[in-house]
Amino acid sequence: HKAPKAPSKVAEWAVSSEKYFVKHFAQRTDYALETVANADEAIQVRESSAMFITELLMRDRELRIANIVSSISNVGSGVVLAGNNKFSDPGSDPISTVKSGHAFIRQRTGLLPNTIILDYDTAAVLRDHPVMRDYVKHTVGPSLPDGALSDSQLASIFRVPNLWIANGIYNAAAEAAAID
């Protein structure tokens, strides 16, 4: 609180490029001029090539971002769930685990988490997890007809307004290689 006409506190902030640099990513494709000249108009060799390269660059970017946001070293701390703590273990307690994550984020940032991202398989396990289902029947309300929890119920249990289910699958096999 300040008195009328009293000077305000000054808050300073700085911009630094000390650890900033731009990585260049490139991709290209080749096509023969004869291919362009002989192709049917509907094939649109140039446009199709540009869209193909754009998609490759976007997929590469998505993978880089996924690696950054899913790395424990980039969030300041993390817990690798193993053994009885894995959410796939019926004896685990996903609610406690997420509460610990909330506390960690709040202690370091002063902010509350607003988003949780689950991979598709983890979300499927949590929808049927006994601890989660028990919690819902006492607090959140009825589950889906098959007894599984809805996405909005998962978000409510974890106390976040945003729940994202990641459906992407990355196949690191070489092109044309057999898939396991």
DAGIRA-V475499 format. One record per residue. N is the residue number from 1. RES is the residue in one letter. PHI is phi in degrees with one decimal (none if undefined). OMEGA is omega as a letter, one per 30 degrees, with the letter a starting at -180 (999 if undefined). Layout:
# DAGIRA-V475499
N,RES,PHI,OMEGA + N,RES,PHI,OMEGA
This chain:
# DAGIRA-V475499
1,H,none,l + 2,K,-126.7,l + 3,A,-74.7,l + 4,P,-56.4,l + 5,K,66.5,l + 6,A,-74.3,a + 7,P,-67.2,l + 8,S,-81.2,l + 9,K,-68.1,l + 10,V,-102.6,l + 11,A,-106.2,a + 12,E,-106.1,l + 13,W,-142.7,a + 14,A,-130.5,l + 15,V,-116.3,a + 16,S,-131.7,l + 17,S,-113.9,a + 18,E,-53.6,a + 19,K,-109.8,a + 20,Y,-99.9,l + 21,F,-155.5,a + 22,V,-102.8,l + 23,K,-91.2,l + 24,H,-99.8,l + 25,F,-120.8,a + 26,A,-142.5,l + 27,Q,-153.4,l + 28,R,-148.7,l + 29,T,-138.1,l + 30,D,-118.9,l + 31,Y,-147.5,a + 32,A,-78.6,l + 33,L,-59.2,l + 34,E,-63.7,l + 35,T,-63.5,l + 36,V,-62.9,a + 37,A,-67.4,a + 38,N,-94.1,a + 39,A,-75.2,l + 40,D,-63.6,a + 41,E,-57.2,a + 42,A,-63.8,a + 43,I,-72.7,l + 44,Q,47.4,a + 45,V,-55.6,a + 46,R,-63.2,a + 47,E,-64.5,l + 48,S,-64.5,l + 49,S,-65.0,l + 50,A,-63.0,l + 51,M,-65.9,l + 52,F,-62.5,a + 53,I,-65.0,l + 54,T,-59.8,l + 55,E,-63.2,l + 56,L,-61.3,a + 57,L,-65.8,l + 58,M,-68.2,l + 59,R,-65.2,l + 60,D,-62.9,l + 61,R,-62.3,l + 62,E,-60.1,l + 63,L,-65.8,l + 64,R,-61.3,l + 65,I,-65.5,l + 66,A,-59.1,l + 67,N,-66.1,l + 68,I,-70.0,a + 69,V,-75.9,l + 70,S,-101.1,l + 71,S,-88.7,l + 72,I,-57.3,a + 73,S,-67.5,a + 74,N,-92.6,l + 75,V,-109.8,l + 76,G,90.4,l + 77,S,-171.9,l + 78,G,-170.5,l + 79,V,-128.5,l + 80,V,-89.8,a + 81,L,-79.0,a + 82,A,-138.6,l + 83,G,56.2,a + 84,N,-68.7,a + 85,N,-86.9,l + 86,K,-61.2,a + 87,F,-62.1,l + 88,S,-72.1,l + 89,D,-85.0,a + 90,P,-59.6,l + 91,G,-86.4,a + 92,S,-73.9,a + 93,D,-126.6,a + 94,P,-59.7,a + 95,I,-65.0,l + 96,S,-63.0,a + 97,T,-60.2,a + 98,V,-69.4,l + 99,K,-59.4,l + 100,S,-62.7,l + 101,G,-63.5,l + 102,H,-58.2,a + 103,A,-61.4,l + 104,F,-59.3,a + 105,I,-63.4,a + 106,R,-64.4,a + 107,Q,-64.8,a + 108,R,-93.8,a + 109,T,-120.6,a + 110,G,79.2,a + 111,L,-111.6,l + 112,L,-94.7,l + 113,P,-61.5,l + 114,N,-122.0,a + 115,T,-145.8,l + 116,I,-127.7,l + 117,I,-115.1,l + 118,L,-120.2,l + 119,D,-72.7,a + 120,Y,-56.1,a + 121,D,-66.7,l + 122,T,-65.3,l + 123,A,-59.7,l + 124,A,-62.8,l + 125,V,-65.2,a + 126,L,-67.1,l + 127,R,-61.6,a + 128,D,-112.3,a + 129,H,-66.4,a + 130,P,-58.7,l + 131,V,-65.6,a + 132,M,-66.8,a + 133,R,-64.9,l + 134,D,-65.5,l + 135,Y,-60.7,a + 136,V,-63.7,a + 137,K,-65.6,l + 138,H,-100.8,a + 139,T,-132.5,a + 140,V,-92.8,l + 141,G,120.5,a + 142,P,-63.3,l + 143,S,-90.4,l + 144,L,-66.7,a + 145,P,-53.3,a + 146,D,-85.4,l + 147,G,91.4,a + 148,A,-75.6,l + 149,L,-84.8,l + 150,S,-86.2,l + 151,D,-60.8,a + 152,S,-66.3,l + 153,Q,-68.6,l + 154,L,-60.2,l + 155,A,-60.8,l + 156,S,-64.5,l + 157,I,-60.7,a + 158,F,-84.7,l + 159,R,57.9,l + 160,V,-132.4,l + 161,P,-75.3,a + 162,N,-120.9,l + 163,L,-123.2,l + 164,W,-113.9,l + 165,I,-105.2,a + 166,A,-85.5,a + 167,N,-103.2,a + 168,G,-68.7,l + 169,I,-127.6,l + 170,Y,-106.3,l + 171,N,-109.0,a + 172,A,-85.1,a + 173,A,-66.9,l + 174,A,-63.4,a + 175,E,-54.9,l + 176,A,72.7,l + 177,A,-78.7,l + 178,A,-68.2,l + 179,I,-95.0,l + 180,D,-68.8,999
